[in-house]
Amino acid sequence: MKDQKFEYRKEGEVTKAIEEQTSKIPSSIFLWSAIGSIGVSLTLKILKKDHLALFVGQWAAPFLLFGIYNKIVKTEGSDKDDK
């Protein structure tokens, strides 16, 4: 197998703008949003609103993924090498 060289490209202006804004949000917001969606989902399930409970319950994973993205941007943002 040949050695593969990876080219690292600089991010575009849109990506930098998004990262600049998302890095301002505390990571705990995403964790509490995920926990809150689980709680709301449980409440809806108890109230026999099964479809809505499933819908809201599925929000937990995206909130946690946004939190991971947020943490990565704060530590390894695209402009890390530009500074």
N, C-alpha and C positions, 0 to 999 in steps of 0.2 A: 504494500500500500504506500502510495506517495505521501510525502508530507503535505498537508494542506495548510495554506496560509489564509488567515482570515483577515479581511479588510474591515477596519472599523471606520464607519462613516459618521460624520457629525450630524446631529439631529437638526431638523428644520426649525424654522422660527415658530411654527404652530406648536410643535412638541415642547419647545422651550417655554412658550407662554403657558401651556397647560401645566407643565411641571412647576413653574414658578407659582401658579395659583394653588395647585393641590398640595404643595409643600407647606402652605400656610395653615392647613387644616390639621388639628391635633389627631394623632393616630387613635386615641381613645374614642373619638367620635364614631369611627367605623366599628369598633368592638361593641360599643353600647348600642349602636344601631342594629347590629346582628342579634345581640341578646334581646333587644326590644322586639324585633320582628318575631323571634321565637316565642316570646311571652304573649304577644298579640295573637299569634297563630294558635297557641294553646288555649287562650281565652275564646277565640272563635270556634275552636273545636268543641270546647265545653258547651258553647251556646248552639251547637249543632249546625253551624255554618261551615260545613266540610269543604266545599269548593273554595270559599274565600280563605279558609284556614290554610289550605294547601298553597294557594297563591301567595299569601303573605309569608308563609313559612319558607318559601323558596328564595326570599330576599336575603336570608342570612349568609349564604355562600357568596353572592356578589359583594355584599358589604365587607366581608372578610377579605375578599380578593382586592377590593379597593384599598383596604387598609394595608395589605402587603405592598401594593403598588406605591402607596403613599410613603411607606417606610423605605422602600428602595429609592424613590426619588430623593428623599431627604439624605440618604447616605451615599448614593451612587448616581446622582442626577447626571443628565447628558452634558451639562456644562462643567462637570468636575475637572476635566483636563484644561478647560478654557481659563480657569482662575489662576 
